[in-house]
Amino acid sequence: MLEAGNVSANGNYITYNISVRVDSREIMDKIDTEVRSIEGVKLVL
């Protein structure tokens, strides 16, 4: 599920919350790598 989160005071940054269920650490690491490679993504937790 993808949900919009907070917007910074100046409106420069927007957070998005994504919930997923994965079957393995390998898949989780692949998702992490792919999301981090998206232009404009500054931080992945």
N, CA, C and O atoms as a printed pandas DataFrame, in Angstrom:
     atom_number atom_name residue_name chain_id  residue_number  x_coord  y_coord  z_coord
0              1         N          MET        A               1    0.846   -1.168    0.000
1              2        CA          MET        A               1    0.000    0.000    0.000
2              3         C          MET        A               1    0.897    1.239    0.000
3              4         O          MET        A               1    1.870    1.298    0.752
4              5         N          LEU        A               2    0.587    2.202   -0.814
5              6        CA          LEU        A               2    1.328    3.458   -0.905
6              7         C          LEU        A               2    0.453    4.574   -0.362
7              8         O          LEU        A               2   -0.686    4.752   -0.794
8              9         N          GLU        A               3    1.003    5.334    0.599
9             10        CA          GLU        A               3    0.280    6.458    1.184
10            11         C          GLU        A               3    1.189    7.675    1.229
11            12         O          GLU        A               3    2.375    7.563    1.542
12            13         N          ALA        A               4    0.630    8.834    0.914
13            14        CA          ALA        A               4    1.377   10.082    1.072
14            15         C          ALA        A               4    1.559   10.334    2.563
15            16         O          ALA        A               4    0.673   10.056    3.371
16            17         N          GLY        A               5    2.728   10.866    2.908
17            18        CA          GLY        A               5    3.022   11.159    4.307
18            19         C          GLY        A               5    3.119   12.650    4.528
19            20         O          GLY        A               5    2.250   13.406    4.094
20            21         N          ASN        A               6    4.169   13.074    5.201
21            22        CA          ASN        A               6    4.359   14.478    5.550
22            23         C          ASN        A               6    4.961   15.280    4.404
23            24         O          ASN        A               6    5.609   14.734    3.511
24            25         N          VAL        A               7    4.729   16.586    4.453
25            26        CA          VAL        A               7    5.336   17.541    3.527
26            27         C          VAL        A               7    6.173   18.496    4.375
27            28         O          VAL        A               7    5.737   18.945    5.435
28            29         N          SER        A               8    7.384   18.802    3.893
29            30        CA          SER        A               8    8.246   19.702    4.653
30            31         C          SER        A               8    7.646   21.098    4.721
31            32         O          SER        A               8    6.769   21.445    3.931
32            33         N          ALA        A               9    8.120   21.891    5.662
33            34        CA          ALA        A               9    7.590   23.245    5.876
34            35         C          ALA        A               9    7.636   24.098    4.611
35            36         O          ALA        A               9    6.722   24.882    4.354
36            37         N          ASN        A              10    8.692   23.947    3.826
37            38        CA          ASN        A              10    8.815   24.729    2.587
38            39         C          ASN        A              10    8.213   24.027    1.378
39            40         O          ASN        A              10    8.208   24.573    0.274
40            41         N          GLY        A              11    7.712   22.830    1.587
41            42        CA          GLY        A              11    7.117   22.077    0.488
42            43         C          GLY        A              11    8.125   21.448   -0.457
43            44         O          GLY        A              11    7.763   21.004   -1.547
44            45         N          ASN        A              12    9.396   21.408   -0.046
45            46        CA          ASN        A              12   10.435   20.846   -0.912
46            47         C          ASN        A              12   10.506   19.324   -0.859
47            48         O          ASN        A              12   10.953   18.683   -1.811
48            49         N          TYR        A              13   10.067   18.753    0.248
49            50        CA          TYR        A              13   10.174   17.313    0.440
50            51         C          TYR        A              13    8.820   16.732    0.809
51            52         O          TYR        A              13    8.038   17.346    1.534
52            53         N          ILE        A              14    8.559   15.535    0.297
53            54        CA          ILE        A              14    7.328   14.810    0.584
54            55         C          ILE        A              14    7.723   13.400    0.994
55            56         O          ILE        A              14    8.587   12.786    0.368
56            57         N          THR        A              15    7.097   12.890    2.038
57            58        CA          THR        A              15    7.340   11.500    2.419
58            59         C          THR        A              15    6.230   10.623    1.869
59            60         O          THR        A              15    5.085   11.051    1.720
60            61         N          TYR        A              16    6.595    9.395    1.573
61            62        CA          TYR        A              16    5.630    8.379    1.158
62            63         C          TYR        A              16    5.866    7.154    2.014
63            64         O          TYR        A              16    7.009    6.795    2.298
64            65         N          ASN        A              17    4.798    6.522    2.419
65            66        CA          ASN        A              17    4.863    5.306    3.225
66            67         C          ASN        A              17    4.386    4.141    2.365
67            68         O          ASN        A              17    3.304    4.183    1.780
68            69         N          ILE        A              18    5.210    3.108    2.300
69            70        CA          ILE        A              18    4.884    1.930    1.501
70            71         C          ILE        A              18    4.955    0.711    2.406
71            72         O          ILE        A              18    5.955    0.494    3.089
72            73         N          SER        A              19    3.903   -0.073    2.409
73            74        CA          SER        A              19    3.882   -1.317    3.181
74            75         C          SER        A              19    3.866   -2.495    2.216
75            76         O          SER        A              19    3.015   -2.579    1.330
76            77         N          VAL        A              20    4.815   -3.397    2.403
77            78        CA          VAL        A              20    4.871   -4.612    1.586
78            79         C          VAL        A              20    5.230   -5.791    2.475
79            80         O          VAL        A              20    5.844   -5.620    3.528
80            81         N          ARG        A              21    4.853   -6.956    2.060
81            82        CA          ARG        A              21    5.252   -8.187    2.743
82            83         C          ARG        A              21    6.102   -8.973    1.751
83            84         O          ARG        A              21    5.686   -9.222    0.619
84            85         N          VAL        A              22    7.287   -9.356    2.185
85            86        CA          VAL        A              22    8.193  -10.099    1.309
86            87         C          VAL        A              22    8.501  -11.460    1.922
87            88         O          VAL        A              22    8.369  -11.661    3.129
88            89         N          ASP        A              23    8.913  -12.389    1.064
89            90        CA          ASP        A              23    9.163  -13.756    1.507
90            91         C          ASP        A              23   10.602  -14.021    1.913
91            92         O          ASP        A              23   10.895  -15.056    2.513
92            93         N          SER        A              24   11.513  -13.091    1.590
93            94        CA          SER        A              24   12.910  -13.360    1.936
94            95         C          SER        A              24   13.694  -12.064    2.072
95            96         O          SER        A              24   13.286  -11.012    1.580
96            97         N          ARG        A              25   14.813  -12.166    2.741
97            98        CA          ARG        A              25   15.721  -11.019    2.887
98            99         C          ARG        A              25   16.267  -10.596    1.524
99           100         O          ARG        A              25   16.475   -9.409    1.270
100          101         N          GLU        A              26   16.496  -11.576    0.654
101          102        CA          GLU        A              26   17.007  -11.295   -0.694
102          103         C          GLU        A              26   16.050  -10.387   -1.466
103          104         O          GLU        A              26   16.485   -9.438   -2.117
104          105         N          ILE        A              27   14.774  -10.671   -1.396
105          106        CA          ILE        A              27   13.776   -9.843   -2.087
106          107         C          ILE        A              27   13.725   -8.455   -1.453
107          108         O          ILE        A              27   13.640   -7.452   -2.161
108          109         N          MET        A              28   13.777   -8.394   -0.120
109          110        CA          MET        A              28   13.755   -7.111    0.568
110          111         C          MET        A              28   14.959   -6.256    0.155
111          112         O          MET        A              28   14.815   -5.058   -0.087
112          113         N          ASP        A              29   16.127   -6.863    0.076
113          114        CA          ASP        A              29   17.324   -6.130   -0.332
114          115         C          ASP        A              29   17.214   -5.641   -1.770
115          116         O          ASP        A              29   17.670   -4.541   -2.079
116          117         N          LYS        A              30   16.619   -6.434   -2.655
117          118        CA          LYS        A              30   16.440   -6.031   -4.053
118          119         C          LYS        A              30   15.484   -4.835   -4.143
119          120         O          LYS        A              30   15.740   -3.887   -4.885
120          121         N          ILE        A              31   14.396   -4.882   -3.395
121          122        CA          ILE        A              31   13.448   -3.758   -3.376
122          123         C          ILE        A              31   14.160   -2.501   -2.878
123          124         O          ILE        A              31   14.009   -1.429   -3.464
124          125         N          ASP        A              32   14.932   -2.627   -1.806
125          126        CA          ASP        A              32   15.672   -1.505   -1.245
126          127         C          ASP        A              32   16.605   -0.901   -2.293
127          128         O          ASP        A              32   16.636    0.318   -2.467
128          129         N          THR        A              33   17.355   -1.735   -2.982
129          130        CA          THR        A              33   18.283   -1.263   -4.008
130          131         C          THR        A              33   17.551   -0.544   -5.133
131          132         O          THR        A              33   17.993    0.510   -5.592
132          133         N          GLU        A              34   16.443   -1.106   -5.574
133          134        CA          GLU        A              34   15.677   -0.507   -6.674
134          135         C          GLU        A              34   15.072    0.840   -6.271
135          136         O          GLU        A              34   15.103    1.790   -7.053
136          137         N          VAL        A              35   14.529    0.927   -5.070
137          138        CA          VAL        A              35   13.928    2.191   -4.617
138          139         C          VAL        A              35   15.002    3.262   -4.477
139          140         O          VAL        A              35   14.784    4.408   -4.869
140          141         N          ARG        A              36   16.156    2.907   -3.924
141          142        CA          ARG        A              36   17.242    3.867   -3.764
142          143         C          ARG        A              36   17.764    4.384   -5.106
143          144         O          ARG        A              36   18.333    5.474   -5.169
144          145         N          SER        A              37   17.576    3.616   -6.172
145          146        CA          SER        A              37   18.079    4.021   -7.487
146          147         C          SER        A              37   17.140    4.995   -8.208
147          148         O          SER        A              37   17.492    5.516   -9.266
148          149         N          ILE        A              38   15.965    5.244   -7.654
149          150        CA          ILE        A              38   15.001    6.152   -8.270
150          151         C          ILE        A              38   15.477    7.599   -8.076
151          152         O          ILE        A              38   15.777    8.026   -6.961
152          153         N          GLU        A              39   15.537    8.329   -9.175
153          154        CA          GLU        A              39   15.958    9.729   -9.110
154          155         C          GLU        A              39   15.012   10.509   -8.188
155          156         O          GLU        A              39   13.792   10.385   -8.297
156          157         N          GLY        A              40   15.566   11.290   -7.304
157          158        CA          GLY        A              40   14.773   12.099   -6.380
158          159         C          GLY        A              40   14.589   11.469   -5.016
159          160         O          GLY        A              40   14.227   12.159   -4.063
160          161         N          VAL        A              41   14.834   10.151   -4.899
161          162        CA          VAL        A              41   14.730    9.503   -3.590
162          163         C          VAL        A              41   15.956    9.888   -2.783
163          164         O          VAL        A              41   17.087    9.666   -3.216
164          165         N          LYS        A              42   15.737   10.458   -1.620
165          166        CA          LYS        A              42   16.828   10.937   -0.770
166          167         C          LYS        A              42   17.144    9.978    0.373
167          168         O          LYS        A              42   18.291    9.914    0.815
168          169         N          LEU        A              43   16.159    9.234    0.861
169          170        CA          LEU        A              43   16.354    8.394    2.033
170          171         C          LEU        A              43   15.374    7.248    2.006
171          172         O          LEU        A              43   14.197    7.433    1.697
172          173         N          VAL        A              44   15.862    6.054    2.334
173          174        CA          VAL        A              44   15.005    4.872    2.455
174          175         C          VAL        A              44   15.265    4.279    3.832
175          176         O          VAL        A              44   16.409    4.016    4.203
176          177         N          LEU        A              45   14.197    4.073    4.578
177          178        CA          LEU        A              45   14.328    3.449    5.907
178          179         C          LEU        A              45   13.701    2.077    5.890
179          180         O          LEU        A              45   13.704    1.384    6.907
